[in-house]
Amino acid sequence: MGRLIHIKNEAVFSTRLEEAKKSLVVVHFWAPWAEQCKQMNDVMEELAKKNTNVVFLTIEAEELPEVSVKYEIEAVPTFIFIKNKQKIGKLNGAHAPELTKLVAQHIDTIAPPTPTTTDPKTALNNKLKSLINSAPCIMFMKGNPKEPKCGFSRTMVSILNEHKCKYSTFDILQDQEVRQGLKEFSNWPTYPQLYVNGELIGGLDIVKEMVQEGELTSALPTQDETQTLEQQIKKIITQSHVVLFMKGEPGAPKCGFSRQIVQILSEAGVTYTHFDILTNEDIRQGLKKYSDWPTYPQLYAGAELIGGLDIVKEMAQAGELAEALTEGSA
């Protein structure tokens, strides 16, 4: 006979999810001071007796705050439906008939596949590749062209300006991970570093030598090669069928809205590439005008704007998101 299990710590909760595998897990986030929660625990007891193939758990929301935050619990009672350790549904409020209906419904829900995890080094390399290829000519420097934070960066800026080169920059002082990782990735230990069409040209000494030999002009992008901002945006949007413009990385979002949309896409099993708008101010501002959409995150499919978090949420709740993001769908 099934029974209601009261979870007291996060480790036990993780173990229960692991043991459940493909079974449906229903978690009641509750508080002892709320009378409705006590009534719904009684409902959970009865459901556990009738559905022995379902795992019914209760968690006192304020006792396990990290778990509550992970599942975005904003009020009690709230019920989370889980399969294969991934959230597949949510119910807010004390609605016994709706809870009973959703339990029956989600028993037959196919468990979503386990998300593929990318090791930190691979994730960093992908990030560096994205940055290096974000513009035809990009300089990784300390500071920015208007306010260089070291003499070497200042000199490089001066050289590129003298050659009337159109270039983008990335301030390595703003991202320690990029600062250290790029040294190993490029096998170049110092900054600034100059890249053209995704290939390392070198640091200041190399660039100075190229100036003296008269070789720098031919190495820099020609006017025809220099992409407009609109062309850069189109290139990013078409790099895969589904592209997410967000703040941060999927594994480390840097705003709540980006975190939520990443979670929704994960739950829907969507494969996508992403672009961190915090790494390129030109793209960050230009995309707002290009898409006529003023906020982030922004989700694209087939080079067409799907929308921001609110639109994606609505589509997910209506069961329309996965189909809309499938390549080849109308």
C-alpha positions, 0 to 999 in steps of 0.5 A: 500500500502506498504512503505519504513520505515526509522529507526532512533534508535535501539529501533524502529528497535527492535519493528519493528522486533517484530511486523513483526513476521513471515513476511519477513523483508528486511533491507537496510544498507546505507549511504547518501554519496553513490549515489548507496545507494540512487538509491537502496532506490528507488528500495526498495520503488518500491518493498514495493509497490509491496510486501505489505506483506513484511516489508522494512526498511532502516538504516543509517549504521553509525548512528546505529553502534551497529546494523551494527556490529551485522549484520556484515555490512562491506560496503554499500549498504548491504541488510539483510533478516530477519524472526522471528528476525533471519537473513536468507540471505544477499546481498552485493552491488547495484544489483537491479535484485538480490534484487528483486529475493531474496525478492521473494525467501525469502517470501516463506522461512520458518521462523527459530524457535526462539532460545532457551535461557539458563539462566545465572545460567544454562549456568554456571553450564553446563560450570562447569560440562564440566570443572569438567569432562574434565579430570579424575583428575582435580584441580581448583587452583590459578596459575598452577603447575609450578607457583602456586599463593598461598601456599595451591595450591603449597602444593596440587601440591606437594602432587599429584606429590609425589603420581605420579598422572596424573592430569589437572588443571584450574587456577581460577584466569583467570576466575572470573565466574568459581572462584565464581560459583564453590564455590556454585556449589560444596558447597565448599568455598575455593581453591584448589579443587580436583575432581576425575571422576567428583566427589569432593574429597575436599580441601587441608585439606581433601587431607592431611587427606587422605594422613595421613590415607593412603587413597589418593592413592586408591581415585586417578585414577588408571593407567587404569582409566587415560585417554590419551589425545587422549581418552579425545578428543574422549570423548568430540567429541562423547558427542553429534552428533554435537560438536563445539570447540571454544574460549569462550561460545556460549553466550560469544564468545572470538574471532570473528571467534567463534562468526561468527560460533555460529551465522551461527549454530544459523541461521541454527537451529543446536543443538550442544554442545561445548568445550571452548578450553581456559579452557584446554591447553592440549586439545587446542594443542592436538586437532590440532594434532588429527584433523590435523587442525591448527586453531579454531573454529573446528566443528565435526558431528558424531565424524568426522571433518567438518572443520573450519569457512571458510568450514562451511560458504561455506556449509551454503551458498550452503545450505548444512550445515543443512543436513550435521549436521543432525544425521543419514545423509550420 
